[in-house]
């Protein structure tokens, strides 16, 4: 009998599906590339607004220029860190916080150094003095000064910068009675200062002692006023003392450090008297 069985024909695997997948991937990449190019060419990829907050003395234009960015720049071309580093180099700026919100908004919030005093400009206008030693015109001319007036200081005096830093560490309540601070250096105390109070006292101390000594001043003034002692010079150096005006208290305080050394030399040594001393006593 003839064999009716027929051997099946093996078909070659279809490669069309694999080639179709490759084509789809290429088309997808092509369209993604086109979309990315269109995105970076559109307004969505650019900075549309810059908000600056927290500045009291610095002009908004100054901060915007220092940031290095402008409306129309590419949004992703500048990082928050790079913007903050650029703005932090501006005088008066203590810290910077930069926030970016898509699409296109950049917010720069600055924290300025605190105000520690005032100075008079050459034209007689009042300037605010900040903790970093920089100065700025008052935003509200005619405002009553609520900080000490710094007089007699040179702009490049290192003690001026030291004083500004010290004042920034002192609570405002302890400075409320201080109306003026001027330099008064001596050989013993190069950073010595003279402060004038609204309660009509003159206070002599140093910038180094100021943060430590200023807390005692209100109680000293209260004690003097309770004893009907008004005016005079309060010395707050190695020791605290009070003397009437014109009593030579300033000269005495200038030599305070030398007086302490002299006291050490005048202490008894405990040694027996010499022969010469015995002869003087017998004579």
ZIPECOR-V914153 format. One record per residue. N is the residue number from 1. RES is the residue in one letter. OMEGA is omega in whole degrees, 0 to 359 (999 if undefined). NEAR is the number of other C-alpha atoms within 10 Angstrom. D_LAST is the distance of its C-alpha to the last C-alpha in whole Angstrom. Layout:
n=(N/N)
res=(RES/RES)
omega=(OMEGA/OMEGA)
near=(NEAR/NEAR)
d_last=(D_LAST/D_LAST)
//
This chain:
n=(1/2/3/4/5/6/7/8/9/10/11/12/13/14/15/16/17/18/19/20/21/22/23/24/25/26/27/28/29/30/31/32/33/34/35/36/37/38/39/40/41/42/43/44/45/46/47/48/49/50/51/52/53/54/55/56/57/58/59/60/61/62/63/64/65/66/67/68/69/70/71/72/73/74/75/76/77/78/79/80/81/82/83/84/85/86/87/88/89/90/91/92/93/94/95/96/97/98/99/100/101/102/103/104/105/106/107/108/109/110/111/112/113/114/115/116/117/118/119/120/121/122/123/124/125/126/127/128/129/130/131/132/133/134/135/136/137/138/139/140/141/142/143/144/145/146/147/148/149/150/151/152/153/154/155/156/157/158/159/160/161/162/163/164/165/166/167/168/169/170/171/172/173/174/175/176/177/178/179/180/181/182/183/184/185/186/187/188/189/190/191/192/193/194/195/196/197/198/199/200/201/202/203/204/205/206/207/208/209/210/211/212/213/214/215/216/217/218/219/220/221/222/223/224/225/226/227/228/229/230/231/232/233/234/235/236/237/238/239/240/241/242/243/244/245/246/247/248/249/250/251/252/253/254/255/256/257/258/259/260/261/262/263/264/265/266/267/268/269/270/271/272/273/274/275/276/277/278/279/280/281/282/283)
res=(X/X/X/X/X/X/X/X/X/X/X/X/X/X/X/X/X/X/X/X/X/X/X/X/X/X/X/X/X/X/X/X/X/X/X/X/X/X/X/X/X/X/X/X/X/X/X/X/X/X/X/X/X/X/X/X/X/X/X/X/X/X/X/X/X/X/X/X/X/X/X/X/X/X/X/X/X/X/X/X/X/X/X/X/X/X/X/X/X/X/X/X/X/X/X/X/X/X/X/X/X/X/X/X/X/X/X/X/X/X/X/X/X/X/X/X/X/X/X/X/X/X/X/X/X/X/X/X/X/X/X/X/X/X/X/X/X/X/X/X/X/X/X/X/X/X/X/X/X/X/X/X/X/X/X/X/X/X/X/X/X/X/X/X/X/X/X/X/X/X/X/X/X/X/X/X/X/X/X/X/X/X/X/X/X/X/X/X/X/X/X/X/X/X/X/X/X/X/X/X/X/X/X/X/X/X/X/X/X/X/X/X/X/X/X/X/X/X/X/X/X/X/X/X/X/X/X/X/X/X/X/X/X/X/X/X/X/X/X/X/X/X/X/X/X/X/X/X/X/X/X/X/X/X/X/X/X/X/X/X/X/X/X/X/X/X/X/X/X/X/X/X/X/X/X/X/X/X/X/X/X/X/X)
omega=(181/180/182/182/181/179/180/180/178/179/177/179/182/179/184/182/179/179/177/179/177/180/179/179/180/178/179/179/179/181/177/178/179/180/179/179/179/180/182/176/183/179/180/182/183/176/182/181/177/179/179/186/172/183/176/183/180/176/179/179/180/180/180/180/181/182/180/179/179/177/183/176/178/185/185/183/183/178/178/181/181/178/181/179/180/182/183/178/181/175/181/183/179/178/183/174/182/178/178/179/182/4/163/184/176/179/179/180/182/172/181/174/181/177/183/181/180/173/176/177/180/180/177/180/182/178/173/178/181/186/177/178/180/181/180/175/179/179/178/180/180/179/180/180/178/179/180/175/180/182/175/182/173/184/183/179/180/178/176/178/178/178/180/179/180/180/181/180/184/178/184/181/181/179/186/181/182/181/184/176/180/179/179/187/175/178/181/183/182/180/180/180/176/182/178/183/176/177/172/174/171/183/178/179/176/178/180/181/190/181/181/188/189/180/180/187/180/180/177/179/179/180/179/181/176/178/178/175/183/181/181/183/175/180/181/179/177/174/179/180/178/178/177/177/178/181/182/182/180/179/180/181/179/182/185/181/177/179/179/178/180/178/179/180/183/179/179/182/179/181/178/180/180/181/179/180/179/180/179/181/181/179/999)
near=(3/4/5/6/6/6/6/6/6/6/6/6/6/8/8/8/9/10/11/11/11/11/12/12/12/12/12/12/12/11/12/12/12/11/12/11/11/13/13/14/12/10/16/15/19/22/23/18/13/15/13/16/13/13/16/13/18/18/10/14/10/11/21/17/12/16/20/13/17/16/14/13/16/18/24/14/10/13/12/15/12/12/21/20/16/15/25/20/13/15/15/24/20/16/15/18/17/19/15/16/10/13/14/20/16/23/16/22/19/23/16/22/19/19/22/26/25/23/21/14/11/7/6/8/12/20/19/22/25/25/23/22/22/16/21/17/17/16/12/7/10/9/9/7/12/16/20/23/22/21/13/11/14/10/12/9/9/12/20/21/17/16/24/22/18/17/23/18/12/16/12/13/9/14/20/13/20/20/19/19/22/17/22/18/15/14/10/13/19/13/20/22/21/20/22/19/17/11/13/15/20/22/22/25/24/22/23/17/15/19/17/11/16/16/15/12/17/14/10/15/19/12/12/15/13/10/9/9/14/14/18/18/24/25/22/21/20/12/9/14/15/19/15/15/14/9/11/11/18/18/10/13/23/20/14/17/15/12/13/12/10/11/9/9/10/9/8/7/7/6/6/7/8/8/9/9/11/10/9/8/8/7/6)
d_last=(169/167/164/163/159/157/154/151/150/146/145/142/139/138/135/136/133/131/131/131/128/126/128/126/123/123/124/121/119/121/120/117/116/118/116/113/113/115/112/109/111/111/109/108/106/104/101/102/99/95/93/90/88/84/83/81/80/81/85/88/89/86/86/90/89/86/88/91/94/97/100/103/100/102/100/100/98/95/93/91/88/88/88/85/83/84/83/80/79/79/76/75/77/76/79/83/85/89/92/96/99/102/104/102/99/95/92/89/86/83/79/77/73/72/71/67/67/68/67/69/71/71/74/72/74/73/72/72/69/70/68/69/67/71/72/75/77/77/81/81/79/78/77/73/71/70/67/64/64/62/61/59/60/62/65/64/60/60/58/61/63/60/60/63/63/61/62/66/64/63/65/66/65/62/62/64/61/60/62/60/58/56/54/51/49/45/44/43/46/49/51/50/52/52/55/56/58/61/58/56/53/52/51/49/49/51/54/53/51/54/57/54/52/55/57/53/54/57/55/52/54/55/52/51/54/54/51/52/50/53/52/49/47/48/46/47/45/43/42/45/43/44/43/45/46/44/41/40/41/43/40/38/41/41/38/38/38/35/33/34/33/30/30/30/28/25/26/23/24/23/21/18/15/14/12/11/10/9/6/5/5/4/0)
//
